[in-house]
Amino acid sequence: MTDNLKIDLHTHSTASDGTFSPREVAKKAKEAGLSAIALTDHDTTAGIGEFLLSCRESGIEGIAGVEISAKFRTEMHIIGLFIDEKNEEFAEKLERLRNAREIRNREVLKLLEKNGFDITETDIVSQKDGATLRNTGRAHIARAMVNKGYVKTTDEAFVNYLKKGNSCYVERITYSPEESIKMIKAAGGCAILAHPVYITEDYDELYKLLSELKSYGLDGIECYYNCYTEKFSHTCEEICNKLALVKSGGSDFHGANKPDIALGSVSAGYVPYSVLRKIKEQRGL
């Protein structure tokens, strides 16, 4: 039996908005007792090579991943697992998303200034080595607001200013859910809907959405996450069973940018290796 082995299929590094390098994420996974981990940075696979090498050195299973923000009425993120990070077409589409990220960041800075906050590009890019406005995001802006004393926590920055519907929120250019799923599949990946709790907790609404996404090629959903109730996890599991989707799960670890979230930790305790084994079976691995 392998169910006592712990995994994490949703993590972030300094390649996007995490605070630990891809190498450090792998090492921390080993220290946390994980047997397998996926790096799923936002709109980039830049850290995958370093991450996979460190996983091999640490003696744990590393999985190349990505997390793509899809255009939807509310927050929708789609994770790709087992991505071919060398796929040129996929890399070009991610490049477009990163260009859009820079445009958005500059617009957010303008709105912050308009609202009386002195947050500069330097305040953002000085937070990590190799940072630009193309590989940073709202988490870094929130951290800058904390560092300058405008808010006490990054959560406060999001809730009061940076979240959708607030004064300093800017919509970002994104691909549709169908396009996002198809680009993941074209790069050899397994497409997983991340944290559907941020979309809806209503069973019928979620079932309808997942039925539609499955028609585009969606493979599964995150049934285990850092803030799910037991009831919502069961909802996700039941829908997966009905629609023949695979179950996935992960912490959404970001290091200091989400300090309350520990690597490998979900509300149910941990994600067992059996989840990854079934994903592999679905992919013929």
N, C-alpha and C positions, 0 to 999 in steps of 0.2 A: 504493500500500500504506500502511496505517496501523498496522501491527503494531509499529513503532518508537515509537509514541506511548504514553505511560504513563498509567495511570489508577489510582484507588483508590476502591473502592466500599464501604469500611467504615472510618469515622472518627468521632471524638467531640470535642465541644467543652465549654465551660463550661456549656452548657445541660443537660448531665448530668454525667459524671464526667471530662471532659477538662480540661486546664489552659489551653487557648487559646480565646479567644472564637470564635464562628462566623466573624466577619470575619477574624480572624487565621488560622484554619484555611485559608480560601480563599487568603489571601495567601501562606501557607507552601506551599500546593499549587503556586502559580505559581512560587515560588522553587525548588521541588523539580523543576520541569520537567514537571509533570503537565498533561495536556490536558483531563482530566475528573475530577471528584471528587464523591462522595456524602457528605453529612452524615447519620450514622445514630445519633443520640443515643438513649440508653436511655429508652424510654417517653415521649418528648416530641418535638414538632416545633417547640418554642418558638424555636429558633435558625434555623429555615429561611429566614425572610424576610431577615434580616441576611446570612446565608450566601449566598443566591442573588444578592443585590445586589452583594456583594463579589466573587463569581465573575464577574459581568458586567463589573464595573469592572476586574477583573484579566485579562479576556479568556480565561477558561477556562470549560468546560462544567460547570455545577453541577446536581446531582441531589438532589431532596428525598427524604430517607429517614428511617428510624426503625429501632430494634432493640428487639424485644419479647422479654421473658423468658417462656417457656412452661412450664407445669407438666408435669414429666416426672421420671422416676426419677433422672436426673442432669441436668447443665446443658444446657439447650436454649434457644438464642436464634434468633429468626426475624427476618430483616431485610426491611423493605419498601422497595423502590426506586420512584421516580416516584409518591410518595404525594401525594394532594391534602390538603395540611395544613389546608385550610379546611373539610374535611368535618366537620360538627358531630357526627355519631354517633361517628366515629372519635375525635374530640377528647374526647368524654365518656368513652369506654372507656379512653383513656390517662389521663384524670383519676383514674379509679378505681385504676389501677395506681400512680399517684404517691401517692395517699392511703395505699395499702398500703405503699409505700416508707417513708413517715414512721413508720408503726406499727412496721415492722420495725427501722428505725434506733433507735427508742427502746428496743426490746427488746434490741438488741445492746449499747447503752450500759449497760443494767442488768446484762447478763452480764459485760461488761468490768469494771464496778465490783465485782461479786461475785468476779471473779478477780484483783482487786487493781490494776486499771488506772484511773487518774484521767483519764478522757477525757470531756469535757463537750460539750454541744451547741455551745457557742461555739467549741470547738476545731475543730469540723467546718465550721460555716457561715462562719467567718472566713476560710476558704481561697479564697473567690471572691465577687465582687460578686453580690448578689441571691440568695445561697444560702439555702436552707431545708432542713429534713429531708425535704422532698418532692422535691427535685431533686438530692440528694446520695445517696451510697451507700457501699458497703464500701470503695471506693477512697479516699474521703475519710477514713473512719475509720482505714484503714491508714496514710494519710499523717499523721494526727494522732498515731498511735502512734509513727511515726518521729520526728516533731517533738518529742515528749516523751521520746525516748530509750529507749522500751520495746523497740523492735526497730531493727535497722539498715536494713532495706529493707521496702518495701511487700509484696514477695513473701514475706518472712519472716512478716509479720503474717497473710497469708492462709494460708500453709502450716501455721502453728502455732496459729492462733486463729479466723480468719474463714471458712475454707473449710468446705464441707459436711462434717459429721461431727465437727467440732472444737467446743471448749467454748463458743465465742462465736458460733456460727452460728445464725441464725434463718431458718426457711423463710418465704418471702414469698408473699402471696396473688397468684396468677397465673391467666391463662386457659389452657385446654387448648391443645395444638398445633392442633387443628382450629379452635377459636375464634380463635386468634391469626392463623392463615392466612386465615380467612374475613373477619376485620375488616380485614386489609391489602388483600385483594382488593376488598372493598366500598368502600374508599377509593381505588380505582383503581390500587393498587400491584402490584408484582411481588414475590412472596413467595419469599425465598431462605433456606435453612437455613444459618445461620452456623456456622463452625468445627466441623464434625461430628467432628473428631478428639477433641473433649472428650466425645463420646458413646461412640464405639467406633471401633476401627481394623480390626475384623473385617469382611471383605467381605460375607459372607452376612448378617450381622446388620444392616449398614448398608443393604444392598440391600432387605431386608425392611422396614426402617423407612422408607426413602425411597419405597418402593412404597405404603405406607400413607399417608404424608404427601402424596404426589401425588394420592391419591384425595380428599383434602381441598382440593386446589387448589394445592399447592406447585408453583412454577415452576422452581426450580433450587437449586443448592447452591454453597457456596464451595469451589472446587477449588484455590484459591491463597490462602495465608495465611502468617502470619509464622513459624510453627513446623512446617510440614508437611515430612515427608520426601518425596523424589521419588516413592517408592513409593506413599505415601498420596495424593498429588496424582493419580497415574495411576489409583489405585482410584476416586477421585471422578469423574475424567473418564470412565472406562469405564462407571460406573453411570449417569452423565448420558446417555451415548450410548445405553445400553440402554433407559432409561426416557423418553427424549426430553425430558430436563430441560436447562435452560440452565446454563452454567457462569458462576460469578461469582468475585470475589476481592477482597481488600483487606487492608490492614495491621493494622486494629484500633488505629489511632493514638489515644493518649490524652495526648500531651505528657509532662509530667514524672511523671504517674501511672504510666506504663509507659515509662520513659526509654530502654530498649533497643530500642524499636520506632520506626523512622523512617517518616515519612509517605511513602506510595507503595512501601514495601519489603515484599516477601514472600520466602519462602524460595527461590522459583524465580527471584528477581531483581526482576521487576516484572510487573504485570498489563497485557497489551497492550490497545489500544483495540478490537481485534477482538472481545474478550469483551463489551464494552458494545454494539458494533454488533449482535451476535447477540441480545442481550437486547432491544434496540430492535426488531429484526425480529420477535421472538416477540410483542411487544406491538403490532405494526403501526405502529411509528413510522418 
